[in-house]
Amino acid sequence: IGQSGTGKTTILRLLKYFITMNSSIGKNIKMNGFNVDSVSMKLHFNNYSFTRKTNEDGGFLISDSINRNAVLDHKKLIEVRDNYLLKLKPYLINFPAELVFDNNPVDANKELEEAVGKDITNKEKSLAQLAPESVVDFAFDDASKTWDLVLKDIKEYQAKLSEWGLKMTAFTSNKNHNPKEIIKINADYSKWISENPNPLELLADECLDPILKKFGLKVRRDLDYYTILNIGNILLQTIEGKDVHRNFWSTGTKQVYSIATPLYELKPKDAVILIDEPEKSLYPDIQKIIADYYIGLTEDCQFFFATHSPIIASSFDPWEIIELKFDKNNEFVFVDKNYEGERHIDNFNFYPKYLRWDSILMKVFELEEEGNSEFRNEALMELAELKRELSKLKSSVTKAQNGVYKKKIDEYLVKAKKLGWDEKN
């Protein structure tokens, strides 16, 4: 967490850069050439440590930590580097704030051609050749290959389903068809269905539908002419079953879909996952559960979230939170320590999981005021004056003054309601 401009996104980019050893970390964004004194990153592997070079090419220095950090000769350096790349380099998935939504739009004519039998075999072959890479990144404009990988199982299943449909249609439309062959094809189809669970239904049941319900949506599962035209794309409906075109998905819906679907379909294990602004366009009730929801879709993965949301922050223990702050002149950034002395589990000044939202804003995010003080203080002064007047009137109210007293009571209740008070008497 941290103030705007303190470098949360940059840290996520540095993590990606360091893990992948690739300076291209986004469209037209390279990490080489930044200030050599501003960031220090190390990764330990066996007896060796990887440190960013202190020169402008943005490379890496590998040193032997046992032998007093002596720089390795070139041959040993290559050996150790390759060992890291082959054995240790983690699988990484990156979800930037400028998340690229599935930009593989439906080409109705092309998809219809596939649906009626043209290129289905080729489509299956091309999908079969897709394999997970060491990095799955949604920071680039052309995300079509990435989404082909994410939806590979669903597309393969739907292509095969279309192939079965074409085969059965061809036999039944043939006037000279053999009834026994029809029975056999139906039996083969039923066997295939029983042995191959529909991955779209698994995605809906185990991942998307539970969270989409909060948006009033669900995954469309049935197969008809419309879904055939959209083969390979996830379609959504209202809870009542009315189709919602992708152009009308809310920004929050796109955000959750575009993160949850890859996490579920790729099933990362022991991976590093970067998520910038997980709260983007999400209502507080969803923010409250979203971090645990994403983490629960993976196995033994290390997540890095960059957020401005106190609700997201409340999902974590204090030792999981790094807070970046500007100095008094807004010139330099430092890590604010939420503890005194040595860092251990019982030594923190506050624990976000146990705080009210307003307390998190004031203690963790250090807002100095409880609300909009200019209006609130004025209203509090007015209420105090009304309460003083009511106290006087109550002790000496006469029938003639009763209307004035009631009017003051009504005025007091209106102002108290604006302040969020539950004043009924």
N, C-alpha and C positions, 0 to 999 in steps of 0.2 A: 504494500500500500504506500501511498505518498502523495504529496502535493502535485498538481499538474506541472509537468515540465521537469520533474526530478529524475526522470530516466527509467521508469518502470518498463516501458516498451523496449527501450534500448537494452536493458538487461536481458529481456527475453530473446532479443535478436542476438546478443552476445552469446547466450547459451547455445542457440542454434548454430551460430558461427563456429563456436569452439568445439561442439560435439561433432559437427559434420565436417570440419576442416574445409569448409567451402565459404569463401568470402561473399558470394552472391546470396543475399538473405532476403531478397524481395525484388519486385520489378524495379529495375534501375537503381537498386540500393546495394552498395558494397561496403563491407566493414573495414577494408584496408585504408590506411592513411589517417586514422583518428589519433588523437593525442596519446602518445605512448605512456605518459605519466598518469593518465586519468583512470585507467582500469588495469587491475592485476587479476589474472585467472590462472589457476593451476588445477591439474588433474593428475592423480597418482595412479600408476599402473605398475604392479609388481615393485621393482626397485627403482623405477624411473618416474620422473615427474615431467609433465608437459607444461610449459610456460609460454605465454605469448611473447614473441620476439620484441625487443625494444628497438624496432626500426620501422620504417614506414610501409614495408610491404605487407604488414599484417599477418606474417607467418607464425611459425611455432618453433620454439627451442626445446629440444629434448635433452635432459641432463640425467646423469647417473647420481641419484640421491645418496647412495651408499658411499661412493667415492667423492664426497665433498662437492657434489653437484658439478663434477667435471663434464664438459660438453663432449658428447659422443662423437667418435669419428663417423664419417659419412656412411660407411658400410653398416656399422652397428645402428646408426640412427634409422636407416631404412628398414632394418630388421625389426627394431622395436616399434617403429611406426606401423609397419605392416601387421605386426602382431596385435597392436591396438585395434587397427581397422577390422581385422578378421575376428578377433575374440572378444573384445571389450566394447567396441563402439556400439552404443545403444541405439535401438530403434527409436526414431523421433517423429512425433506428429505435431505439427504447428498450426494453431488456429489464431491468426492475427485479429486485431480489432476490425480491420478492413476486410473482414472475412469474405472470400469469394464464394458466393452462393452457386449452386449447381448451374453453370452457364453452358450446359450442353442442351440447348433448346430442342424441343421436339420438331423434327422434320417429318411432318405427317406423311408425305409421299414416300419418303425413304422407309419409314417404319411400316407403312402399309405394304410396301413391296416385300419387306421381310416377313410380314405377317401372312402374306399369301404364298409364301414359299420361295421367294428369290433371295439368295444369299444367306439363308438360315444356317446352312452348314458352314459357310465361311465365317459367319458371325460367331458361331460356337468355337471355331478354331482360333479366332483372334482373341476371344475372351479367355480361352484356355491358356494362351501364352502369357497373359498378364500375371505378374508375380509381385508380391510386396517388395518394395525397395527399402533401403535403410532410412529414408526420409519420405514422409507423406506431408506435403506442404500446401496449404491453401492460401499462400501469400501471393500467388501469381495469377494473372488474368486467365490464362489458358488452363483451366482446371478439369477439362473434359477427360483426360487420361486418368487423372486422380479419381474422378467420380466413376469412371469405368471400372477401376480397381475396387472401389468401395462397394459398388452395386453388382459386382461380378456374379456372385451366386444367384442373385435375383434375376439378372438378365439371362444367365444360362438356363435357369429353370423356366422362365417365361418363353424363351426361344424353343426349348424342348417341348413345352406344353403346346405351343403353336404348331410344332412339327407333328405332334400326335393328332391334333385337331385336323390338320391337313390330310394326314394319312387316312383317318377315319372317314372324313368327308369324301375323299377320292373313292373309297371302296363303296360307300353307300350310294354315291351318285352314278356308279357304274351299273348299267342295267343287267349286265351279265355277271354280277358279283356272286361269289360263292358264300352262302350263309355261314358255313363252317369257318371261313376265313374271318368274317365279321366277328363271330363269337371269340375266335382266338385273339384278334386285335383288341377287343374289349377286355378280355382277360389279361392280356399283356399290359394294357393301359392301367387297369385296376391294380395290378401288381406294382407297376412303376410308381403310381400315386402312393401306395402304402409304404413303399421302401424309400421314398424321397419326400420328406416333409417340405412344405412350401416355405421357402426362406422369407417371403414377404409376410406370411402369417406369423412366423417366429419373431421377425422384426417388430411387427405390430404388437404382439402379445407381451413380449419380454422387454421392449424398449420404448417405442414411440407412443402407443396408445395411453399408457398410464400418465405420461406428462402432457400429451396433447389434449387430454380431457380437460385440463385447466384452461385451455384455449377454446373449449367448446368444439374440438375437432377429433377426428379419428382417421386411421388409414383406410383407404378403400381397398377391399380385398377381392371382390367379385370380378370375373372376367367377362367382358362383353365387347362390342364393337369399339366403344370409346377407349377402353383400357388397352385393346389391341393397338389402336392408333398411338397410344402413349407407352408402348412396351418399353420396359427398362427404366421407367420413371415412377417415383412414388407419388401417388395421388391421394388427396385428402378430401374428407367429407365433413359436414357438420354432424353432430351427434344424431340428428334426425335422418341423416343419409343424403343430404343435398350436396352435390359436388361443389368444391371450392377451387376455382382455377388457380394455378400457381402464381399468376400475376396479382392475385388478390390475397395471397398469404401475407399476414402481418410481418413486420420486421422481426418481432420476437419469435414468431413461428419459424421463420427462416433461420434465425440464429440457433435455436434449439435443434431443429432438424439437421442443420449443417454440421453441428458438433456431435450430437448423439448418434446419428446414423453411422459415420465413420468409426466411432469408438466401438459401437456394437458389432458392426460387420467385420472390421479388421481384427477385433479381439486382441489388442496389444497386450503383451506380457513383458514385464521388466523393461518397459519403455519410458522415455522421457516425453511428457506431454505439456505443451505450452499453450495457455489460453489467455488471451488478452481481452479484458473487459467482458467477463462472463455475464455481467448484469445487463448488458446492452439491450435496451428495449423490453426488459422484463419487469413485470409488476412485482411488488415486494413479496407476495405469497410464493412466487416461483423462485425469486432470488434466494429465499430462505432455504430451499431444498436443492438448488441447482448444483452446487459444488459436490455434495454427497451423491447426487444422481449421476453425474459424469464419472466420478471416481468408481462408483459401483458397477459401471459397465466394463471395467478393465480388471486386470489381475496384476497385483504387485507393481504398479506403475508409479513413477514419481511425477507429480503434477506441480506446475508453476502457474499460479494465477496472478495477473496484475489487475488491480481493481480500485475503484473509488467508492465502492459500496460498503457502508457499515454493516449491512445485512450479510453480505458475502463474508466480510471479516469475522462476523460472529460465528461462522462455521468452524473456526480454527482455534487451536490453543495458542497462547502467546509465543511459545517457542517455535511455532510454525510461521510466524509473521515477521517480515522484515519491513521496517518503516523508513522511508526516505524523506528527508526534510531539507529545506533550504536554510542557510545561515541567516542572520538578521538582515544582511544586505542583499539576499537572494542571489549571491554570486556563486556559492559553492554548495554542494550536496553532501550530506553526511547521513549515516545510519543512526537513527535515534534508538537508544537502548531503553527498553521497558523493564529494566531491572537495575539493582545496585549491587556492587561487588561482583562476585562470581555468578556466572549464568547457570542456574539450575532450576528444576521444576517448581520449587516452592519459593522462588525469589523474585517473582514478577510483580509489578505494581498494579496490574489489572489483568483480568481474564475475560476476554470478549464474550465467551460462551455464556457467562453468568450475568452480563450487563443488560440493562434495558437499552432500547435503540437510542434514546436521547442521551444516555450515559456513554454509549459507544461514540456518538458524535462528539461529545465534550471531552472524554478522556482519551480515546484512541485517535480521533481525527482532530481533536483540540479546537473545536469551535468554542469560542469564548462566551457565546450567548445561548440561552435556551430557545430563543425564537427570534422573530422580527421585533427587536427591542423598541424601536421607534414607535410602532403602533401599540405594542403590548404594554409598555410603561404608561403611555397616555391613557389607555383603557383601564389599567389598574388604578391610576390616580382618580379617574372618574368614578370607578366603582367604590373606592374608599370614601369619596365625598358623598356619594349616594347612600352608602351604608351609614354614615354619620347623620345625614338628614333623616333617614328612616328611623334611626334609633331615637332621635328627638321626637319625631311625629308619633311614634308608637306609644310613648309614655304620656302624651298629652293630646291624643287625637280626639276630635269631637265629630259629631255628625256632619257638621259643615265642612270639616277638613278631610272627611273620609274619602272623597273623590281624589283629592290631591295625593293622599297616602297610597291609594290603589294605583294611581298613575306612576308614582315613584317606584312602586314595587314592580310594575310591568317593565319600566325602563331598566331597572336593575337586572331583571331576569334576561332581558334581551342582550345586555352587555355581557352578562356572565356566560350566556350560551356561546357568544362569539369567542370567548376565551377558553371554551371547552369545559366549563364548569357544569356540574349537574346539580344546579340549584332549583329545588322544587318548592321549598317552603320559605 
